[in-house]
Amino acid sequence: MTLTAHIDTTRPVATLINVFTVAPDRQTELIDLLSRATEETMKHQPGFICANFHASLDGESVVNYAQWESEEHYRTMLADPEARVHMDKAATIATHVQPRLFRVESVHAR
């Protein structure tokens, strides 16, 4: 079964939105690193649901939209040494990293 982001106000998940500021010539490098880290490490962490990476059209940002079963699962991943290696490497490519956890308050679709 493939799990994808399911945006729903009744689903009690922790949503990570992490905005990376990056030099345009390093945007692809950062996305490649984040994708590898997800495949090799993050998706094997307890509570991981999904991760999506978005590249800004101006090349200056990468947004990671990820879901975890709970804030506790997310915090446990942060303490994992293997996960830290990837996060630390991403921080050397990006000039600014701004991770925040959110809950879904409102959904609108057509």
C-alpha positions as CSV (number, residue, x, y, z in Angstrom):
1,M,0.0,0.0,0.0
2,T,1.3,3.4,-0.9
3,L,0.7,6.1,1.7
4,T,0.5,9.7,0.6
5,A,-0.3,13.0,2.3
6,H,-3.9,13.0,3.3
7,I,-4.9,16.5,4.4
8,D,-7.9,16.2,6.7
9,T,-8.9,18.1,9.8
10,T,-10.1,15.0,11.5
11,R,-6.8,13.1,11.0
12,P,-4.6,13.6,14.1
13,V,-1.2,13.7,12.5
14,A,1.8,16.0,12.9
15,T,2.5,17.9,9.7
16,L,6.0,19.1,9.2
17,I,6.5,22.0,6.9
18,N,10.2,22.7,6.6
19,V,11.3,25.6,4.4
20,F,14.9,25.6,3.2
21,T,16.5,28.7,1.7
22,V,19.1,27.7,-0.8
23,A,21.3,29.1,-3.5
24,P,19.6,28.4,-6.9
25,D,22.6,26.4,-8.1
26,R,22.2,24.1,-5.1
27,Q,18.4,23.5,-5.1
28,T,18.6,20.2,-7.1
29,E,21.5,19.0,-4.8
30,L,19.3,19.7,-1.7
31,I,16.3,17.9,-3.2
32,D,18.4,14.9,-4.2
33,L,19.9,14.7,-0.6
34,L,16.4,15.0,1.0
35,S,15.0,12.4,-1.3
36,R,17.9,10.0,-0.6
37,A,17.6,10.6,3.1
38,T,13.9,9.8,3.0
39,E,14.4,6.6,1.1
40,E,17.3,5.4,3.1
41,T,16.4,6.5,6.6
42,M,13.2,8.6,7.3
43,K,10.7,6.3,5.8
44,H,11.9,3.5,8.0
45,Q,11.4,5.5,11.2
46,P,8.4,4.6,13.4
47,G,5.5,6.9,12.7
48,F,6.6,8.1,9.3
49,I,3.7,8.6,6.9
50,C,5.0,10.5,3.9
51,A,7.3,13.3,2.7
52,N,7.0,15.6,-0.3
53,F,9.6,18.0,-1.6
54,H,8.7,21.2,-3.5
55,A,11.1,23.3,-5.5
56,S,10.4,27.0,-5.8
57,L,10.3,28.3,-9.4
58,D,12.9,30.9,-8.6
59,G,15.3,28.2,-7.3
60,E,15.7,29.8,-3.9
61,S,13.6,27.5,-1.7
62,V,12.8,23.9,-1.1
63,V,9.7,23.0,1.0
64,N,9.4,19.7,2.7
65,Y,5.8,18.8,3.5
66,A,5.8,15.6,5.6
67,Q,3.4,13.8,7.9
68,W,4.1,11.8,11.0
69,E,1.7,9.8,13.1
70,S,2.3,12.1,16.1
71,E,4.6,14.8,17.3
72,E,6.3,12.2,19.5
73,H,7.2,10.1,16.5
74,Y,8.7,13.2,14.8
75,R,10.7,14.1,18.0
76,T,12.0,10.5,18.3
77,M,13.2,10.7,14.7
78,L,15.0,14.0,15.5
79,A,17.0,12.2,18.2
80,D,18.0,9.3,15.9
81,P,21.8,9.6,15.0
82,E,21.3,8.2,11.5
83,A,18.6,10.8,10.8
84,R,20.7,13.6,12.2
85,V,23.5,12.9,9.7
86,H,21.1,13.6,6.9
87,M,19.6,16.7,8.5
88,D,23.1,18.1,9.3
89,K,24.2,17.6,5.7
90,A,21.0,19.4,4.5
91,A,21.9,22.3,6.8
92,T,25.3,22.7,5.1
93,I,23.6,23.1,1.7
94,A,20.8,25.4,2.8
95,T,21.5,28.9,4.0
96,H,18.5,28.8,6.3
97,V,16.3,26.0,7.6
98,Q,12.9,26.7,9.2
99,P,11.1,23.5,10.4
100,R,7.7,23.8,12.0
101,L,5.0,21.3,13.1
102,F,1.4,22.1,12.2
103,R,-2.1,20.6,12.6
104,V,-4.6,20.9,9.8
105,E,-7.3,23.4,10.7
106,S,-9.2,23.8,7.4
107,V,-9.4,22.0,4.1
108,H,-10.9,23.3,0.9
109,A,-11.1,21.4,-2.4
110,R,-13.0,21.4,-5.6
